[in-house]
Amino acid sequence: MALSFFSLVTGLYVLHFSIALILVNKEVPQTRGMLYPRESETREVRSLDGIWNFVRSDQANPTQGVRDEWYAKELSKSRPTIPMPVPASYNDITTDNLRDHVGTVWYDRKFFVPRTWAKDQRIWLRFGSVHYEAYVWINGQKVVKHEMGHLPFEAEVTDLLNYGAENRITVMCDNALIQTTVPQGRITEVPNDEGMTIVQSYTFDFFNYAGIHRSVHLYTTPRTFIEEVEVTTNLSKDASVGDVFYSVSVNGSAANEADNVLHIQANLYDKEGILVANATSDGKLGGQLQVNQVKPWWPYLMHPKPGYLYELEIKLLATNEELLDVYRLKVGIRTLSWDKKQFLINGKPIYFRGFGRHEDADIRGKGLDNALMVRDFNLLKWIGANSYRTSHYPYSEESMQFADEHGIMIIDECPSVDTENYSQELLGKHKSSLEQLIHRDRNHPSVVMWSIANEPRTGSMSADSYFELVANFTRSLDSSRPITAAIAVPHTQDKAGRSLDIISFNRYNAWYSNTGRLDMVTQNVIDEAIAWNKHYNKPIIMSEYGADTLEGLHMQPAYVWSEEFQTEVFSRHFKAFDELRKKGWFIGEFVWNFADFKTAQSYTRVGGNKKGVFTRARQPKAAAHLLRKRYFALGRDLDQCSFPEDLYTYIAT
């Protein structure tokens, strides 16, 4: 978004035509590099996480810091600063009205770079995520601009650093959402007691947390280094032999020298560190590794050892066998396939049982929190879930790695939520969000499906061509995974489903529809799922269902907001799901939500959305125990897993 967007607020109008919008399928910038920072024999990684200095801009003058060049010196020389943790959302840290600030904020901090880094190395600055738009300076020099929250970006800073001396990093973050950002929002100027104020509004039902949400790293590479690694895998029909196909891209001057033919030595190690396959590539920097007696990657509860990962070691060598660079990553060997009725991993049909979730917690908002992440995965496994959707944006790279290790399947969703007012500019940014997401997550075995939107307004005439372009673009980037979107309009109005491989639908029977009527759940779910399947002849997932529940509220008979009501809503859905499973094309159920989360202020929200089966503090409500029994019962019936010893409390003989 341009820095002068506030000057455009009063002039932005959307014209609605009765004819479909004509969209052009333009190219989007392609991401380069962005490998997760890992130390090796040739690389060092340094974290810049910690307490930074922080300044908010005046809402009515968001570009003042750029005009006055706050980045040219310490922020404290321009404005009084306050301490701000990184990574974290800034909204809930202070006790004033920073929570609802709209526009730009500024961060800075100092750091040292060792003199040894000046020798034959390149230095990179990498952000895991800044929401929504970021501008970055090093020692007063602009380094990079990035638009799109929840996704990483980086830039080379080799020539901007002071080696063996102090350096300064400055970041301007803009949280404003308009009709051409992903996700969309609106900025309006409205009167208040002091005159006029800027208000941010959006239709999605989660709080627009902002700030430096994920870790900031400096890392080194050799002058010529491994820039990208792409991995795909395959299994023999009897699953006894696995293939790992790898492709490497190199950055650096040595890659362009005619007399220096670079090549790759690839080594694959099992969990015990035993070498199970190796190969040396030619100048094409790619190849194949074959693993006998392979241990496939299986989802949680489908195998005694789910989430089995090998380690792939990539060595970049010069013609004279000089070691130039080393990079290592985890690899899960598995296959995906799907047809008009089912979805399979390693040739076995999958029934998804999981959640929609949010990266959300008290105080730190959407900031990366390793303790919270580990707790969440412990709860996922405790409850017997095998999957979740990254609703409604890409989750941290650390959580994706954790999902790989624990065998939790991911439906990986881009940040497009409640998409409407389709335009050429929006299409370009929507495609860019998917390109960045797929580039980041393509090597994760846990990622089994791409979700290209949540609850888009697919009843619009423009939605047909718009989502055809988005879906086809996604397939052009990765055809090895199916494409879905969580749709909320009725099937009779939808114009996006024909472009999807798997249909996911959201519906809140007895909550938003027929509130309180538990007798209007089961058949409605059955009828709608059947209608979606008949309309598109594709596999069906119910991607959201649920009811807000205030922890500790008990009412008998069940009444909305009570724990009894949430339990009953779940039970009525379970009955529908079991009828639908018999039909062969219904492949999954996802509760909304894993845990309570914060939303914008509303008279329908008491402290946020309370549809979680866990509280925001990650403690179970009554429905969590019911859901645990269901998910493990499904695991036993479908995957022959065993019950946990504490699943049922002893009552009587």
C-alpha positions, -999 to +999 in steps of 0.1 A: +000+000+000+013+035-008+025+055+022+000+082+013-031+060+016-048+083+041-050+110+016-070+087-006-095+075+020-122+099+012-117+094-025-120+056-026-152+043-041-161+009-054-183+008-085-207-022-087-215-033-122-242-058-132-218-075-155-189-097-144-155-081-139-130-087-167-098-100-151-064-105-168-041-133-157-009-113-151+024-126-137+033-121-101+068-117-087+085-149-079+101-155-045+137-164-043+156-180-015+139-178+019+152-211+033+146-213+070+178-200+088+199-230+100+234-232+112+259-255+095+296-258+088+293-228+064+265-208+080+259-188+112+226-176+126+220-148+151+187-138+166+176-102+169+146-111+191+143-092+224+132-058+236+131-032+209+123+005+210+088+015+198+070+046+186+035+050+173+028+076+146+000+100+148-030+084+132-038+116+112-002+118+100+011+083+094+039+092+069+055+119+091+083+095+102+092+089+066+092+126+057+112+135+088+135+106+082+131+090+116+151+060+102+182+082+098+189+082+136+178+065+168+140+067+172+144+083+206+159+113+189+126+119+171+100+108+196+099+093+232+101+055+229+087+027+249+100-009+252+083-035+229+089-072+228+098-089+195+082-112+185+048-101+196+018-082+186+020-047+200-017-042+206-021-058+241+013-049+256+005-014+269-023-001+291-034+028+268-053+028+235-024+013+214-047-017+210-069+001+185-042+022+168-046+024+130-016+032+107+021+031+112+043+023+141+081+022+143+106-001+159+144+001+163+173-016+181+210-017+180+232-048+175+268-058+169+282-077+140+315-095+146+345-086+126+348-123+115+316-119+094+334-095+071+355-123+056+343-140+024+306-141+036+273-126+027+249-114+054+212-116+052+184-101+073+153-122+076+118-115+092+095-144+099+065-121+096+055-084+100+018-076+098+007-060+075+033-040+056+069-034+065+097-010+056+132-018+069+163+003+072+198-007+083+220+022+095+196+046+078+197+029+044+165+014+031+168-024+028+135-039+019+097-033+017+073-062+021+035-064+019+017-094+033+014-104+069+022-139+081+049-146+055+087-142+056+109-118+037+146-111+036+173-090+021+210-090+017+227-065+040+264-074+035+273-039+022+253-020+048+267-033+080+295-020+102+317-050+111+331-052+145+309-022+154+274-012+164+246-012+139+210+000+140+179-016+125+147+004+120+113-010+110+081+008+101+050-013+103+016-004+088-015-023+100-040-006+077-062-029+056-081-016+026-101-032-003-069-042-022-050-058+007-051-095+017-071-097+038-094-068+030-106-040+052-118-004+051-104+028+065-129+056+073-127+090+089-155+095+115-163+122+140-155+118+177-154+139+208-121+155+197-131+162+161-123+134+137-106+100+140-095+072+117-114+039+121-103+005+107-131-020+100-132-055+086-157-083+082-135-112+093-141-124+129-106-122+145-086-093+158-063-075+134-032-079+155-001-062+142+036-058+147+067-079+143+050-113+149+079-137+143+116-139+148+141-116+132+174-132+122+208-122+108+224-151+091+255-157+070+261-176+038+292-182+017+297-160-013+283-187-035+256-206-016+225-229-017+196-205-023+167-229-028+160-266-022+128-282-036+119-317-025+093-341-037+088-378-028+073-410-040+066-445-028+066-479-046+032-496-047+040-519-018+055-489+001+088-507+005+109-483-015+109-445-013+122-419-037+134-384-028+137-360-057+157-328-050+164-297-070+188-270-059+193-234-070+226-216-063+233-179-059+268-164-063+296-156-087+310-191-087+277-203-102+285-182-134+321-193-139+324-214-171+354-233-158+338-241-124+310-267-128+293-268-094+277-300-083+257-314-054+264-342-029+231-353-014+231-375+017+199-389+034+201-400+070+175-417+091+164-407+126+194-427+141+218-407+119+225-437+096+232-429+060+205-446+039+210-430+005+234-407-013+240-393-047+262-368-065+245-346-091+259-332-123+258-295-132+220-296-132+221-296-094+193-321-089+188-357-086+171-387-069+177-407-038+163-442-034+155-456+000+150-493+005+129-505+035+116-470+037+098-456+067+070-435+052+056-404+068+022-412+083-004-390+101-009-392+138-027-424+149-023-441+116+010-457+125+029-465+157+056-440+146+038-411+129+056-382+114+088-401+105+114-377+091+147-382+074+174-356+073+186-344+038+220-330+037+229-309+007+265-301+000+275-276-027+309-285-042+332-268-067+349-285-096+379-292-074+357-307-047+360-276-025+331-275-001+312-242-007+280-246+013+260-270+034+223-269+042+201-295+059+164-300+061+139-327+073+121-348+047+090-369+051+085-396+024+049-399+014+025-398-015-008-379-019-036-388-043-073-379-047-103-385-069-139-376-070-146-395-038-116-398-016-082-384-005-053-408+002-019-407+018+004-436+009-025-452-008-047-453+023-080-433+025-079-404+049-107-391+072-098-357+085-107-350+121-094-317+134-099-280+139-099-246+125-075-227+147-059-193+153-025-181+162-038-161+192-030-158+229-033-134+257-008-105+258+014-116+229-015-117+204-002-134+173+034-133+183+054-165+181+054-183+215+072-216+216+057-226+249+022-220+236+030-239+204+042-270+223+011-268+246-012-267+215+004-297+199+002-316+232-036-308+233-040-318+196-025-352+203-044-355+237-077-350+219-069-373+190-069-348+162-050-357+130-052-323+112-060-286+113-065-258+089-043-227+092-073-205+094-071-178+081-035-172+072-001-190+071+011-201+106+047-198+118+074-219+102+082-234+136+047-247+139+049-262+104+081-280+114+063-293+146+034-306+125+059-325+103+075-341+134+042-351+150+023-363+120-004-336+120-018-329+086-022-293+075-047-276+052-025-246+045-045-214+040-035-181+025-046-148+041-076-143+018-106-142+041-141-128+033-128-119-001-152-095-020-151-065-044-129-085-068-104-064-088-073-068-109-051-054-081-066-077-055-061-107-078-025-099-081-019-097-043-041-128-037-019-148-062+012-133-046+001-145-011-002-180-025+031-179-044+049-169-012+030-195+009+037-223-015+073-213-019+077-214+019+058-246+027+062-268-004+087-291+013+066-299+044+051-334+044+025-322+068+010-299+042-015-320+023-038-294+008-038-257-002-068-235+009-071-205-014-097-186+006-120-186+036-156-176+032-151-156+000-182-140-014-185-166-041-221-158-050-208-128-070-206-131-108-170-121-107-161-150-083-163-175-112-134-161-133-116-148-102-112-182-085-106-200-117-075-178-121-065-182-085-069-220-085-051-225-118-023-203-107-020-224-075-019-257-096+008-242-117+030-238-086+022-272-071+001-299-087+010-325-061-016-313-036-054-307-040-069-273-037-098-263-015-115-232-001-139-229+029-172-217+014-201-202+033-226-194+006-252-220-003-242-244-031-270-229-053-252-196-053-215-206-053-194-200-084-160-211-071-164-248-063-160-259-099-124-247-097-116-267-066-105-303-061-122-307-027-152-288-014-151-275+021-181-257+036-188-238+068-222-238+085-233-231+120-266-249+125-283-241+158-261-211+162-262-185+133-289-206+117-319-216+138-303-204+170-308-228+199-327-254+178-309-287+185-336-305+165-325-287+134-289-298+131-284-334+120-307-335+089-296-300+078-260-311+078-267-343+059-288-325+033-263-298+027-233-321+023-253-343-001-263-312-021-227-300-024-216-334-035-243-337-061-236-302-074-199-308-079-192-345-077-162-340-054-151-350-019-167-330+008-153-316+041-173-297+068-146-272+076-164-253+103-192-259+128-197-250+164-212-228+191-199-201+214-195-214+249-188-195+281-166-216+303-184-226+335-219-217+323-241-248+329-278-250+321-300-281+319-318-285+295-291-272+272-293-234+264-271-213+241-237-203+254-237-231+280-212-260+280-241-284+277-253-267+245-219-269+229-217-306+238-252-312+223-243-293+191-213-315+186-232-347+193-259-338+167-232-331+141-214-364+150-246-382+141-248-365+107-211-371+100-215-409+107-244-410+082-223-391+056-192-412+061-212-442+048-216-425+014-178-427+007-172-391-004-175-373+030-138-371+041-136-348+071-149-328+101-133-297+115-146-281+147-145-243+149-125-236+170-096-252+188-094-224+214-112-191+222-096-161+205-098-123+204-120-104+179-129-068+173-152-053+199-188-063+193-220-067+214-221-103+201-186-110+214-178-111+252-140-108+252-138-125+218-150-156+200-158-183+225-163-213+201-131-230+213-132-264+229-103-250+249-102-217+266-078-190+255-056-202+284-057-237+268-079-255+293-106-279+282-144-271+282-168-300+286-171-305+249-133-312+246-138-345+265-167-355+243-147-347+212-117-366+225-138-397+228-151-392+192-117-386+176-101-416+193-132-438+184-127-428+148-090-435+151-097-470+164-124-478+137-105-463+107-069-466+116-068-493+143-052-471+169-055-480+206-074-460+232-055-439+258-058-454+292-075-423+306-101-419+278-129-433+299-133-428+336-142-459+356-178-460+367-188-495+376-183-532+368 
